[in-house]
Amino acid sequence: MPTAYISHPDCRRHDMGRGHPECPQRLDAIEDWLLASGIELALQRVEAPEVRLEDVELAHTHGYVSELAETLRACAESGLSHAFDPDTSANEHTWSAVSHAAGAAVKATEMVLDGEVANAFCAVRPPGHHATRNKAMGFCFFNSVAIAARYALDRRGLQRVAIVDFDVHHGNGTEDIIAGDERVLMVSIFQHPLYPYSGAVPQGENMVNVPVPAYTRGPEVRAMIEAMWLPALERFKPEMIFISAGFDAHREDDLGQLGLVDSDYEWMTRRIKEVALRHSQGRIVSCLEGGYNLGALSRSVGLHLRVLAGI
């Protein structure tokens, strides 16, 4: 079965302003790499639908969803921007981008569980893992991975799912949403201290947080993953794995100070896939989070996709 590549044109139209690192060109860089490498031939392209708000409320509060929808729809109607914090703002296209980004994650979950594809990668923006139950922050509005994980559990009847987060920044929003949910195991690695300055003390027993200091390089990160993530995943035996795929721990990325290289992302993806093949029927849904150096991002996503597609 193929690997699904799920995106939507409106994910490029969300724009937080000149010079902002979370820019539309991120998706363009990935597309350029796909065309140049020829890997596109191994992928099944799917256009993301809009998410159903009742599915969003599996992870976010009703009040937050209603308020965010009202604010972003007002931006769409007026053409004006709205700032949620100094780093996170919306333009007239943000509501559509947010809706399709979360919709991509749910669609990917459906396709994988229905056996239409082996696994899926959602090339979407804005990212999601900083969005808490009731707050937009850190470039994020809806937490697509948390929504998809809860969808697999609450709508599709799975008993155990894992979330793997390898962004340079701690996925505080995902932790806020799923802390204490024994059906979910979250394993993550991130630079600490660094925005959002959380994660050193896990909020729940279903968390395996691995904070690492600045300038940690790939061999040390791999050793930590071998020692901490993989035994926990083996014990948990997830029925499906969701990946918050952030590529900003790359040594070329200026938003962090970790020292990963392209091959480290390939190695991580391979190890996650091995767990999925043993326990999850190979079922993986990966969603783009961070990654702001366009060259490092496109190369690393390319290797991530090569492993997922088995080529």
N, C-alpha and C positions, 0 to 999 in steps of 0.2 A: 504493500500500500504506500501511497505517496505521503509526503509531508505537506501540510497546508501552509500557505503563506497568506495571511489575512491582513488586509489593510483597507483604507478608504481615502479617496482624494481629499476630503475635508480635514483629515488629520494634518495636512500641510498648510491649511488656511488659518489655523490657530496661530497667533503670532503675538508674543509679549514685548515686541519692540526691538529696535536696532541694537545690536550688540548683546542681546540676551543669549546665553549659551544654549537654552532649550529652544532651538530654532527649527524652522521647517526644513532647512538644508540637511538636517540629520537623516531624514527619510530619503532625500535625494541621493545622499552619499551611499546609502545601503542599496538603493536601486541601481546606481551606477556600477557598484561592485557586482551585483547579480548579473547584469548584462555583460560585463567584461569577462566574468569568470565562466559563464555558461551554465552555472548551477541552476539558473531559472528553469531549465528544461526538466529538472527533477522535482520541481515544486508544483503544487496545485494552487493556483491563485484563486482567492475568494474575496469578494467585496463584503466588508463588514456591514451588518445591519445595525440599526439603532437599537440600543438596549431597552428592555422593558423596565419601567421604573419600579415595578413590584419586585423585579430581580435585584435591582440596585439596593432595595431596602432589606435584602438579606444580609447586607454588610453595613449599611449606613442607616441612621435614624430617619424616620419619616419627616420630621421637622427639617433636618438638614437637606434632604433631597428636595423637598418642596421649596425651601428658601433658595437653594442653589439654582434650581430650574427656573424659578421666577427671575432671579438676577441675570442669569445668562440669556434667557429669552428676551429680557428687556434690552440687553446689549445687542442681540441679533436684530431687534426691531428698530432700535434707535441708531445703530451704527457706532455707538459710543463704547469706550473701554471702561473697565472697572477693576480696581486694584484690591486684592484680598490681603496682601501683605507686600513688603518691598520687592519680593522676588516672584510673586505669583499674581498675574493679572489676566483678564479676559478681554477679547475683542468680539466683534460681531459674529465670528465663525466658531467661537469656543464651544458653544452649546452643542453644535453638530459634531465637532471633533471629540468632545468628551463622551457624547452618546455613542458614537461609532467605536471609540476605543474600548469602552466597556462592552459594547455589543460584540466586538471582535472576540473578546475573551470568552464570552458565553457561547458564541457560535463555535469557536474552537473546541470548547468542552463538549458540546453536542456532537460535533463531527467525530471527535475521537471516541467518545463513548458509543456512538452508533456504528463504529467500525468503518466509517467512510474514508478515514485517513489514519495513518499510524500515529502521527503526532502533529503538532501545529506550532507555528511561530506567528505572533501578532506584531506586525511592524506598525505600531501606532504611537501617537502622541496626542495629548499630553500623557506623561507617565502617571503612575498611581500610588506607589507604595508609601508616600508620606501622607496621603489623605486618611484622616482618622474617621471614626464613626460620625463625627459631627463638625469637621473642620477641613477646609481646603488650605494647603500649605505646601511649601517646597516644590513648586511647579505643578502640583497634583490637585485634582478635583474629585474624581471618583476612583476608588481603589479597585482597579480592574481584576487583579489577581485574587483579592479577597472575595470579590463578588463571584468570580468563577468558581472558586473553591467551595463557597457556601452553596452555589447552584448545584454543584456535583453532589453535595451531601443532602441538601434539603429538597431539591427538585428531582434528582436522579437516583437517590437512594444509596449512594456509596456510604460506607461505614468509616473509612479512614483515608484521608488525603494528606499529602505533605506539600509544604511550600518551601522552596529553596530560593534564598535571596542572596545574590552575590554582588550587589551594588556597593560602591565605596561608602555610601551613606546608609545608616541604619534605617530599615523599613519600619519606622515607628508607627505609621498608620496601620500597617498590616498587623503588627503586634497588638496595637490597641483594639483592633476588631476581633482577633481570634485568640487572645490570651485567655487561658482557662478552658477553651473548647477542646475537650479530650479527643475529639474526632480529627483534630488537625495537629500535625507536628510541623513547626517552623524551624528551619535551620538557616542561619545567616552568618555572613562574615562581612566586616565593615571596618573602616578606619575609625579609631577612637583615641582622643576626642576629635570630633568633627561634627558639623551640622547633621542631624538636629540635636546632638549632644545627649543621646539616650542610648539604651541598649546594654550598658555595662552590667546592669542588674535586670535580669529578665522579669517580665510582669507575670509570667505563668510557668508552671512546670512543663508545659508543652512547647517550650522554647529551648533551642540550643543556640545561644548567641556567642559569636566568636569575635570580640573586639580585638583589633590589632593596631599597634602603633604605626605612626607615619614611617614611610621608607621601608616597610616590610616588603620583601621580594617574593617571587613566585615559589621557590622551593620551600620557604617557611609556610606560606599559605597552604600549599599542597599537604604538607605534613600535618597542619592543624585540621584540615578537612579529613584526612585519613584517620586521625585520632578521635575527632569529635563528631563530625557530621555522619560519616558512613556507619559507624556502629549504631548510632541512634536510628538512622533510617532502616537499617537491617532489622533492628528489634521491632520497629513500628510496623513494618510491612505495608506501606501505603498501597492503596488500590489505584491511585492516580497521583501524579506529581505535577505541581505547578511551579514555574520558575519566574521569579522577578529578575529579569536578565539585565543587569546594569553593567556597562562596560567602562565606567569611569574610574575603576581602580587601575586602569592601564597607566603605565609610567609616562605616557605622552599626554595624559589628560590633566589639565591644569586645575580642575575642581577638587582634586584630592592629591595625596602625596604617597600613594602606594606604588609598588613596583611590578605590577603584573605585565605580562607581554601576551601577544596573540595566542601563543601555544598554551598558556595557562588556561585561557577560556576554552580552548579545545579539550584540554585534559579534564576540566571540571565538567563539561558537557558529557564527555565520554563516561565519567564515573557516575553521573546522575542517570544516564541512559542505562548503564549496567544494572543499577538498582531497579529502574523501571522494568527492565526485561525480566528480572527475577521475581518481582513482586506485583507489578502493576500492569501486566500484559503489554508493556512498552508504552503505556499511555502517559504522554507528556504534553502539557500546554505551556508554552513559554511566551512571556510578554515583555516587550522592550521597556526598560526603565531608563537609567542614565547612560551616559556616554556622549561626550561633548567635543572631543577631538575627532574631526570627521574621518581622517584616515585611519586612526586606531579603531574607531567605531565600526567602520565598514569592513575592515579586515577581520575583526574579532567576531562580528555578527556572521560574516561569511563562514568562518570555521565552525561556529556554533551550528549554523544551518547544515554544513557538510556532515557533521556528526549526526544530527537529527535525521537527515535524509539517508544516511548510510552510504555516502559516496566519498 
